[in-house]
Amino acid sequence: MNNPTIPILDDPENLSVKAASVWERAAEKEVAAEARRAWTNTQEKASEALHTSQRYVHDHPGTSVLGGFVAGMLAGALLAWTAAHTQRNDTADSIHRFLARLGRKLDLE
């Protein structure tokens, strides 16, 4: 009976290659099993978080709507501030370029 996972001892030169191959296969199986466990754990926790949030929204609809409204307002304010800040920088750059061109035309440099 030959078990392919156990190296044969009659070939000393090939022993290290076979042992390395067995080690790699075992390590791959361990990593795959750990990844499956981590994925299953993540799915369970995500499902639990989803059910908890659904239960909270069902039990507290007013608070949930108000919280969503406030979060939306904050996100909108942040986006508006970012757009205004970017536009202000673009406007300042445009004014600076205009004044520089005007200065060159008037030889004010």
Residue, then its C-alpha position, 0 to 999 in steps of 0.5 A: m500500500n502506497n500512501p501518496t502523502i507519506p514520502i518513501l524512505d528508499d530514495p534519500e535525494n527525493l525525500s526532501v522534495k516529497a516532504a516539501s510537497v506534502w508540507e505545501r499541500a498540508a499548508e494549503k489545506e490549513v489555509a483554505a480551512e481557515a479562510r472558510r472558517a473566517w468567511t463563515n464567521t464574517q457571514e454570521k456576524a454580518s447576518e446578526a448585524l443586519h437582523t439587529s439593525q432591522r429589529y431596531v428600525h422596526d422598534h424605533p421608526g421615528t428615531s431611525v428616520l430622524g437619524g437617517f435625515v441627520a446623516g443625510m444632512l451631514a453628508g450633504a453639507l460635507l459635499a457642499w463644503t467640499a465643492a465650494h472649497t474646490q470652486r473657491n480654489d479654482t476661482a482664486d487660481s483664475i483670478h491670480r492668472f488673470l492678474a498675472r496676465l494683466g500685469r504682463k500686458l501693462d508691464l507691471e512686473 
